[in-house]
Amino acid sequence: MAQNFIQRGDIGLEITITSAVVTGVAVLYGTKLGVPLRSETDLTQKVAHGFSGVWSCDKTTAEAWTVGAPLYWNNTTKKLTTNAAAGANVLVAWAADIVAAGDATGPAKLIE
C-alpha cells in the first residue's frame, strides 16, 4: 500500500466536526453530505461519517420523489429537497426509491 494512504473514504471517514452532530442525521460539509455514525458535541473530536451509499434522510414533506430524481440539500431546513432553488441548494444525492409527499424521510443515494 502507498505510504500516503490514510483511510477509506466511503464509510467511516473520520472528520473533525464543526458543530454538534447526531448519529444518523445528515450534515453538509462543503458540497458533500455526510451521515455521522455516532453523536458528538465536543468540537475537538473526530467523528466517522458515511459519504456514500443509500441512507434514509430527512426530506421536505410537501414533495414526492421519483426514482433517480436529483436531491438537493437545503441548509436552512437541514432537509433534502427536489428544489434546486436557483443554486441556493446543493446537489448531494438522488432518490433511491419512490417516496410519497407526506413522508418525513426517504432513501437517498449520496453522490460521491
C-alpha positions as CSV (number, residue, x, y, z in Angstrom):
1,M,0.0,0.0,0.0
2,A,1.2,3.5,-0.7
3,Q,2.7,5.3,2.2
4,N,0.4,8.3,1.8
5,F,-2.9,6.3,2.2
6,I,-4.8,7.5,5.3
7,Q,-8.1,5.6,5.2
8,R,-11.1,4.5,3.0
9,G,-13.3,7.5,2.3
10,D,-16.7,5.9,1.7
11,I,-18.0,4.7,5.1
12,G,-16.3,5.7,8.3
13,L,-14.3,8.7,7.1
14,E,-13.3,10.4,10.3
15,I,-13.5,14.2,10.2
16,T,-13.3,16.9,12.9
17,I,-16.8,18.2,13.4
18,T,-17.6,21.9,13.1
19,S,-20.9,21.6,15.1
20,A,-22.6,19.0,17.3
21,V,-23.7,16.0,15.3
22,V,-26.4,13.4,16.0
23,T,-26.0,9.8,14.7
24,G,-27.9,9.3,11.5
25,V,-28.7,13.0,11.0
26,A,-27.1,14.2,7.7
27,V,-24.7,17.2,7.8
28,L,-23.4,19.2,4.8
29,Y,-19.6,19.7,4.6
30,G,-18.9,22.0,1.7
31,T,-20.7,20.2,-1.2
32,K,-20.8,16.7,0.4
33,L,-23.4,15.3,2.6
34,G,-22.2,13.1,5.4
35,V,-24.1,10.9,7.9
36,P,-22.5,10.8,11.3
37,L,-22.1,7.2,12.7
38,R,-22.2,8.5,16.3
39,S,-23.4,11.6,18.2
40,E,-20.8,14.1,19.5
41,T,-20.9,17.6,21.0
42,D,-17.1,18.1,21.6
43,L,-15.8,20.0,18.6
44,T,-12.3,18.8,19.1
45,Q,-13.4,15.2,18.3
46,K,-13.3,13.4,15.0
47,V,-16.5,11.5,14.1
48,A,-16.8,8.8,11.5
49,H,-19.3,9.6,8.7
50,G,-20.8,7.9,5.7
51,F,-20.3,9.7,2.5
52,S,-21.6,7.1,0.0
53,G,-24.3,4.5,-0.2
54,V,-28.0,4.9,0.4
55,W,-29.2,6.5,3.6
56,S,-32.7,7.3,5.0
57,C,-32.6,11.1,5.3
58,D,-35.0,13.8,6.4
59,K,-36.9,15.3,3.4
60,T,-39.2,18.2,2.7
61,T,-42.6,16.6,3.4
62,A,-44.5,18.5,0.7
63,E,-42.5,16.8,-2.0
64,A,-42.9,13.3,-3.6
65,W,-39.8,11.6,-5.0
66,T,-39.4,9.5,-8.1
67,V,-36.5,7.1,-8.5
68,G,-33.5,9.0,-9.8
69,A,-34.8,12.4,-9.0
70,P,-31.9,14.8,-8.1
71,L,-32.0,15.7,-4.4
72,Y,-30.6,19.0,-3.1
73,W,-29.6,19.9,0.5
74,N,-31.4,22.9,1.9
75,N,-29.0,24.1,4.6
76,T,-31.7,26.2,6.2
77,T,-34.2,23.4,6.8
78,K,-31.5,20.7,7.1
79,K,-33.6,18.5,4.7
80,L,-33.4,17.1,1.2
81,T,-35.5,18.7,-1.4
82,T,-36.1,18.3,-5.1
83,N,-36.0,22.1,-5.5
84,A,-32.6,23.4,-6.7
85,A,-33.7,26.9,-5.6
86,A,-31.6,28.7,-8.3
87,G,-28.4,27.3,-7.0
88,A,-29.1,28.1,-3.3
89,N,-29.4,24.4,-2.5
90,V,-26.5,21.9,-3.1
91,L,-27.0,18.8,-5.2
92,V,-25.9,15.9,-2.9
93,A,-27.9,12.8,-3.8
94,W,-30.6,11.1,-5.9
95,A,-33.8,9.4,-4.9
96,A,-33.3,5.7,-4.5
97,D,-37.0,4.8,-4.4
98,I,-40.5,6.3,-4.8
99,V,-41.4,8.4,-1.8
100,A,-44.8,9.9,-1.0
101,A,-45.2,13.6,-0.4
102,G,-46.3,13.1,3.2
103,D,-43.3,11.0,4.2
104,A,-40.7,12.7,6.5
105,T,-37.8,10.6,5.3
106,G,-36.7,8.9,2.1
107,P,-33.8,6.7,0.8
108,A,-31.1,8.9,-0.8
109,K,-28.1,7.7,-2.8
110,L,-25.4,10.1,-1.8
111,I,-23.3,11.5,-4.6
112,E,-19.6,10.8,-4.1
